[in-house]
């Protein structure tokens, strides 16, 4: 397997790729939507809400947490997750600057 060579890309390019990974699986999108709807959530609730097995949900939560988009707090034997508002705002700014680029002219291309 080859190296990703992420060091040859800008911080912004790496951030866009990392944040985009959050939307790369519909389960992560569903988890984020559910967390926004409830504002907090216990992992067990996600299993019944999303309809995937606990280990699968846990793996998607781990990915979202590694990206910093969610935070988790241990409460007894459960972990409650919520959206990391600061990181969400940062992601929105980075992605908006990328997505709001417009072509000035198509020229004769394609």
N, C-alpha and C positions, 0 to 999 in steps of 0.2 A: 504494500500500500504506500502511495506517495505522500509526501508532506503537503500540507495545505499552503505553506509559504505565506501565511497571513502577514508576516513582517514586511512584505513588499508592498502592502496596501496601506492606505491612510487609516488613521484612527476612525474617521467617519465611515469609510467603506467597510471596515471591520465591524463597527457598531451596527450599521444598516444590515449587514449579513447576519449578525447575531440576533438582533431584534426580529428579523424576518423569520428566523428559525422558530420563534414562538408561534407563528401562524402557519407553520409547515405541517401541522397535523390538526385535523378538526377536533380532536379530543382536547388539545390545549386551548383552542378557541372557545370550546364549550365550557371548559373550566374557568377561563377568564370571564366569560359572560355570566356564569353562575356566581362567581365571586363579586362581580360588580352589582349583580341583582341583590345579593344578600348582605354585602359589605363585609361579612366574615363567614367563615365556613369551617366545619369539622370534616376531616378527610373522609370519614365514613359516610357522610351525607353525599359526597361527590360520587361514591360508588353507586348509590341508588339513583342519583340524579342523572349521571352520565351513562350508566349502564355497562361499564367496563369492570373488569376484575380489579380488586384492590392493588395487586402488584403493578398493574398497568397504570392505574391512576397515580400511584406513588411515583412511578418513573416519570410521568408527565409533570407532576408537581415538582420533582427534583429538577427537571429541565427549566421550568419556569422560575424556580428559586435561584438556580445557578445564573440565569440571565438577570436576576434582580427584580423581575417584574412582580413577584409576590414575596411576602414575608410569612414566616410561620412561627407561632408561639406554642410551646408545650403547656397544655392545661390538663393536669392529671395524666390519664393514659391516652389522651387525644392530642392532636396537633391542630390548632386553628390557623387557617391561612387567610390572608387578605391581600389586596392589591397594594403594592408599594407605590404610593401616589407620586413621590418624588421621581422615581425611576420611570414611571409611566409618563410623566410630563416630559422628562428628558427624551424618552423614546419618541413621543409625539413630535417634539421639535426637530429631532434628527430626521425622522421619516418624512415629516411635512416639507422640510427643506429639499429633500430628495424628490418627493412625489410632485412638488409644485414647480418643478422645472418644466419649461415649455420650449418647444422647438420654435425658433424664429422663422425658419422657412424649411420646407421640405426639399426645395430644389428639384433636381431630376432624379433623386434617389428613390429606388424601388418603384 
